[in-house]
Amino acid sequence: MPSITVEPCTFALFGALGDLALRKLFPALYQLDGAGLLHEDTRVLALAREAGSEQQHMAHIEQELRKYVGKELDEAVAQRFLARLAYVHVDFMKADDYVGLAEKVGSEQRLIAYFATPAAVYGAICENLSKVGLAENTRVVLEKPIGSDLESSRKVNDAVAQFFPENRTYRIDHYLGKETVQNLIALRFANSLFETQWNQNYISHVEITVAEQVGIEGRWGYFDKAGQLRDMIQNHLLQLLCLIAMDPPADLSADSIRDEKVKVLKALAPISPEGLTTQVVRGQYIAGYSAGKAVPGYLEEENSNTQSDTETFVALRADIRNWRWAGVPFYLRTGKRMPQKLSQIVIHFKEPSHYIFAPEQRLQISNKLIIRLQPDEGISLRVMTKEQGLDKGMQLRSGPLQLNFSDTYRSARIPDAYERLLLEVMRGNQNLFVRKDEIEAAWKWCDQLIAGWKKSGDAPKPYAAGSWGPMSSIALITRDGRSWYGDI
């Protein structure tokens, strides 16, 4: 039996027929049910604007659930989960449609309202929930992106805050639900081996790479207005940077952790107009090869605007102005149509100050802590050891001490990030969610880059699909005498 107890609730999923709900959220709720983590009285309401019969939409949801859960689907769990589920037609902008919703929800259970919709309608949904008496004691879950800049994000957050206080607002960044990201807290603060050396005295530099092998995948309308900086840097990569760079929180409470993350964001050094040419690279993929197949360039994708200057790749150097990280660069890189799907953090430790081995081996003397988020979650520490053999002398080799979660915990299934996040919402735990001032601090830093690009008028650098980005992204790090870890 699970050791976690969760109160019964009514989980209302707005945008239930969208890609996110069908691909991620319903399968996550199914897995929670299978793990015994949904209270037996918990109900799930699938809310969408689409007309048609409830039976038709329920059949579609079931079909997609079976597709995305796949071979591990348990028929008994599936039937139990589907019995919790009901489809409700709601026009999110019409207050009258919420009357029927209120009748279905009732007053016996807490309501959790998940907004898998564009942020532009968050305010209207909140207002309409309030009009029918569904705001009291309700928790709302907001999907990113929340705005496209600081000003628009404030408008969205302020519209929600009129009806829901911060302690009942849960802003999702699904990277924060990943098992390895959670382990960053334990790795850093439960091991003196790392925490005593987690500063500028011992760390040379940090890399954060989030590479996507796919292209736009039919998301042109959204992505071309956003670009890779807004879509990935502003949330996912800056959140990872915060967890790596933050000082120890006073405790594990949500606000203690988020207070330290905000301090990191506020300490990020602004990038000057001159720095845009040396510290930041943005690119746009052109035709090339991915997984052995020819693929079109960004401007050749379906429904594309052939004059678009939206970036599909960003690499940059970020510097944190505080004692812990003075002089330690953080290199961030993310892009579409990269050679592989990869999310990893690499901590490069400084070389020993007194070197006693053969001079020709010095270049490989560098301990590295490699934290993999995908595709295979795990942690690897590269250390130097002596080569085995009587004839090897003191020839050194670099090898891993590693923890691969799928190998180490063979009997345990690694939960998807959304499973953990949905569970924490039901538990009322905000540790893994982003606070309003975090959003604003991240946008403030990113807005300077967007404004700088707009003022300079420089077009994104082209890079071939299937490559690691523009050549200038390599120059960005080699200029500092370093190289991206693991590039082939």
N, C-alpha and C positions, 0 to 999 in steps of 0.2 A: 504493500500500500504506500502511496506517496506520503512523504513527511510534510508536505505543504498543504495547508487548508485554504480554500478559496470560497468566499461567500457566494451565494447565488446571485445572478444578475441577469438583466436583459441586454444582450449585445446587439445593438442596432448598427448595421453596416450600410452607410450611405455610399452609393455608387457600387452596388453589389454585383452588377453585371459587367463591370470594367475589368481590364486585364489584371490589375493588381489584386483585386478581390478574388478573382477566379484562380489566378496562378499562385498566389501566396497566402492570402488571408483565410480562405475557406480550408485549404490544406493544413494551415497552422492550427486552426480551431479543431479540425479533425484529429490531429496528432495530440493536442491537449486532452481531448476526450479519450483517446486511446490510452493515454498515460494516467487516466483517472484524475486529471487536474481540473475538470469542469464539474461544478456541483451538479448533482442530479436534477436540480430544478432550474438550471441555467437555460435560457432560451436564446435563439439567434434569429434576428429579423433581417432579412435581405431587402434593402430599400433601393428602389431604382425608379427612373422616370418612364422606362419602357412600358408601353401598353401590352396587352395580351393577357392570356389566362395565367393564373397562378401555377397551374399544373405544367404549363409549357415552360415557364421560367424555372420552376423547380427541377424539371427534367434536364434542362440545360446546365444548371448548377451541379446536379449530380454527375452528369456526363463529364464536365470539366474537372470535378473533384477526382473522379476515377482516373482521368487522364494524368493529372499532375501528381497524385499520390503514387500511382503506378503499381508495380508488382507487390509492394509491401502493404497494400490496402487489405484490411481485415473486414470481412463482410459484416460481422456482428457489430463492430465499431461503426462502420459506415451507416448501417441502418439505425443505430442508436443516435448518431449525430444528425442524420437527416430528419429524424423524428423531432428534433429540437427546433428545426428550421421552418420558417414561414416567409413567404414572399409578400411584400407590401408595396403597392404602387404609390409613389409619392413624387409630386413635382416639388422639388426642393425650394422653389421660389414662391410657392403658393401656400399662404398660412392655413387656408381651409383644409388642405390635404393632411395637415398635422393633427387635426381633430381625431381622425380615424386611427392615426398612429398612437395618440395618447390613450385611446380606448384599449388598444392592443397591449400597450406597455403596462398600464395599471399603476398602482402605487405600492405594491408589495415588495418590489425588488429595485435595487439600484440600476439605473440606466447607464450604460457605457455607449457613447455615440462616436463611432469611428468614421472620419471623413476621408474616404477614398475618392475625393472629388477635386476639381480645381480649387485653389485657394480663394479665388474670386467669389465663391459662394459660401465660404465659411461663415461670414457675418450674417448672411440671410438665414442659414440653417440655425445658427445660434438664436437669432431673434425669434424665429418661428417656433423653436422648441420652448422658448421662454413664454410665448403667447399662450401656449396650451398647457402651461404648468409643468413642463418637463425639464426645466433647468435646475431645479432644486435638487441638490445632492447628486447631480449627474456629472460624470467625468467625460471630457471630450478629448479625442485623439486626433491630432492634426498631422497630415502627411506633408512632407516637403515636396516642392519648394514653397517656402513661405515668403512670397514676394519675389521681386526680381532685383531689388536694391534696398538700401536702408529705408528710404521713404515708404515704398510700397509694403515692405515687411511690417513697418509700424502700423500702417493702416489695417492690415489683416489682423495683427495681434491686438490692436486696440478695439477692433470690431468684436473679436471674440471675448475680450476682457470686460466688455459691457455686461456680459451675462454669465461669464464663468471666471472665477478667480484663478490665480496662478496655481494654487495647490490642487485644482481639479482640471488643469490643462496639461496634456501630455503631447509634446512635440516629438515625432518619431524621426530618428535617424537609424535606419536598420543596421548600420555597421556597429552601433553600440550594443546590439544584441548578440553579436558573434561570440562564440565561446572563447576564442583567442583574445579578443579585445577585453572580455571580462577578466581574462587571466593576466592582463597587463597590471591590474591593480595588485593582484596577489604576487606576481613576479617581482614587481618593484618594491612593495612595502612589506612583504613577508620574508624577504631574503636580504640579509645584510650584505651578502656577496655582491649584489647589484646596487642597492640603495646607497651604500657608502661610496660608490664610484660613479654615481649617476649625476655627473656635473662636468663643468668645463675643465677640471683638473685631469680627468681620465678619459673623456669622450672627445674624439676628434670631430666627427660629424655624424649626421643622421640622414638616412634616405627613407622616403615614403613613396612607394609606387603603387598606383591602382591602374592596371592596364586592362582594357577590354578588347577582346578579339572581334567582337561584333561591330557592325556599323550602326546606322540609324534605326533599322528594323521598323520602318513605317512610322517613326515618331518625328518626322521632319517638322510638322507644324509646331510641336512643342520645342524641339531641340534647337531649331534655328533661331528662336527668340531668346533662348537661354545661353547656349554654348557651354563648353566644358568647364569654364571657370565657375559659372553659376551652378551648373548641374553637379559638379563633383568637388571642386576645391572648397567652395564656401561652406559646405556641410561636412561631407565624409572625411576629406583629408585634413581639414582644420580640426575636426573632432579627434582624429587620431593623433595629430600633433599635440593637442592639449593633454591627452592622456599620457603621452610620452614625456612631456615637458613639465607638467604641473608639480608643485610642491606637495608634500604629504598633507592630506586633509586632516582636520582634527579628529574626525571619526568617519564612519561609512554612511552617514546620513546623506540624503540627496543634496541638500543645500551646501554641506561642507565640501562635497566633491565638486559641485558646480561653481562654488565660490573660487576654488583654485583654478578651474578651467578658464573662468572669465579673466583672472589675473594674467594668464598666459596670452590670451587674445589681446588684452589691452597693452601688453608689453611687446607685441610684434612691431618691429621697426617699419615705419612707412617706406615705401619704395619710391625714390625720387624719379622725375622724368628721365634723368640720365640713366638711372638704374633699370629702367624699362628695356634698355638695349643690352645690358650686361647681366641682369639678374632674372629676367623673365623671357621666356620663349613661348610663342603660341603658334600652332600649326593647323593645317587643314589637309586631310588625306586626299590623295589623288589615286587613280586606278592602280591596282597592284594585285598581289596574290595573298590569299588568306586560306590557311589549311589546304594548300595545294590547288586552290581554285581561283580563277580570275574574278576579281570583284571591282565594281565601279568606284569612281571617286565620289567625294561628298557632293560635288556639284552635278554629278550624273545620276544621283539617287532619284527614285520615283518622287514626283511632285516637287522637285528641287527648284530653288531660285538660283539660276546660274550666275548671278552677280553677288551672291552671299559672301560676306567676309567673316562669318561666324567661325570661331575656332573649335576644332575637334580634339585638340591637344594643347596642354599647358605644362611647362616645366618652369620651376622658379626656385630661387634661393630665398629663404626666409630667415631673419635673424631676430632673436629674442633679447630684448634689452633688460636683463636682470643679472644678478650675481651668478646664478646657477649655470646660465647658458651663454655668458659673454664670450664672444669669439667662436662659438660653435654653430656652423651653418646647418640649417635644415633644408634639404633638397627635396622638393615635392614634384611629382611627375604623374600625369594621368592623361589617357588618350583612348580614342576609339581606333579600331582596325590595327591593333598592335599584334605582334607575333603570337601572343598567347594571353589567356585570361590569367591575371596574376595580381594579387594584393599582398604586399609584404612591407615590413618595416625592417631596416637594417641599421643597427647601432654599431658604429665603428669606434673601437677603443684605441687610444693612443698607444704608440710603441713604447717599450721600456726605454727609460732615459739612458741606461748603460747597456750597450749591446756587446755581447762577447762571442757571437757565432760568426761563421764565415761571411764576409762582406757581400758576396753575391746572393746570399739568401735574405738579405735585409728587407727586400721589397715585399716578401710574404709575411713578415712579422706584424701581424695585426689581428687581434681578436675581434670577432664579429658576433653579435647577437642577432639572429635572423628570426623574425616573428612573422609567420605566414598566416594570412587570413583566408586565402583561397588560392588554388583549388583544394589543397590539402592543409587543413589547419594544423599548426604545430609550432614548436619553438626549437631552434637549433643554435648552439653556441660553438663557434669554430675556435679551436684551440691548437696550439703548436705542440707537437710531440716529436720524438726521435723516430726516424725510419728504422724498421726492424732489419736485422741482418748483421753478421760479423764484419762485413765489408763496407758498412754504411758510415762508420764513424759517428760524427754528430750531425749527420745530414737531417734536416728538419722537414716535417711535413705538416700540412694543415688538415685537420680532420674534425668531424662534428661530434659533439655530445648533444643528442637530440631527443625531443619528445614529440612523437607524432601521435596526435590524439586518436586517429582511427586505428592505429596499430596497438597503442598502449591500452586503450579502453575498448577492446574488441567486442565485449559483451554489451556495451552501451552504445545506443544510437546517439549521434551528435545532433542536438536539436537545431532546427533552422532558427535564424535570428528572430523572425517574426513570432515564433512560438514563445520564446522567452519574453519578448516585449509585450505580447498580448497578456501573458500570465501576470507580468508585473503591473499592468494597468488594472487587472482584476484584483490584485492584491493591494493596490493603492500605493505602490512603491515608485517614486519618481527618479531613482538613481540613474536609470538608463535613458532618461529623456532630457531634452534640451530646454533650458530656461530662456525666457524672453531676452534677457540682457546678453546671453551668449549669442543668440541669433543676431542681435543688433551689432555687437562688437565684431562678429565675423563679417557682416555686410559692410561695416564701416571700412574695414581693411581691404576688402575686395573691391569696393566702389572706387578707391583710388586707382586701382589697376584698370578698371573699365574706363574711367574718365581719361586716364593717360593714353590708352589705346585710341580712344575716340579723338582726342586732340592731335595725336601724332599722325593718324590716318594710315599707319602702316598695315599692310595686308598680312594675314597669317602666312607663315612659311609652309610651302608644300612638302609633304612627305609621302612616300609610297605606302599604300596599304600593305600591311604585313611587316612593316619596319618598326623600329623603336622611336620614330619621330624625326623631326628635322635635324640635320647635322648640327645646327646651332645649339640644340639641346645637349649634345655631347660636349660642345665647346664651353657651355655654361659651367659644367662641373670640372672639365679638364683645365680650365683657366685657373682653378684653385689647386691644381696638382692632384686631382682625384678622378675617379671614373665611376659610372653607374655599376652597381654590383650585379653580376650574373648576366649582363647583356651578351648575346651571342652574335 
